[in-house]
């Protein structure tokens, strides 16, 4: 397989992990770390269910990978994640010395790789992961959009039920 095929293959796996987050009522983001052709860490969003603001998919994958290799530095690893990492996750990827970050869709509000801060490109950062976005972008964007559409629909339904119960 060439690099493009590998990227698509692993992003499909990240999308399956995002489904696990959705099943928990979490924002559906999935991530995995690959080193030397082997998946060394997986994660999906769990901040709500885990009562942990740091339990983003990327952080969960980093934790599992670091435990598996016995080192917090994951030199040579590639992270695949369905959405552009936030500032916290981008910073953790720098500290872990991840070589490459591949994401599906951008995150205009909180993305810290290309959308806003461009954290990896800052001159003061001591490690600069390569990065590429847009891998299976449509599928990744669709998962997020559908999740928030369903959430908005449910909020409207709940509001309507409250009004009806109040006799409005």
Secondary structure, 3 states (H helix, E strand, C coil): CCHHHHHHHHHHHHHHHHHHHHHCCCCCCEEEEEECCEEEEEEECCHHHHCCCCCCHHHHHHHHHHHHHCCCCCCCCEEEEEECCCHHHHHHHHHCCCCEEEEEECCCCCCCCCCCCCHHHCCCCCCCCEEEECCCHHHHHHHHHHHHHHHHHHHHHHHHHHHHHHCC
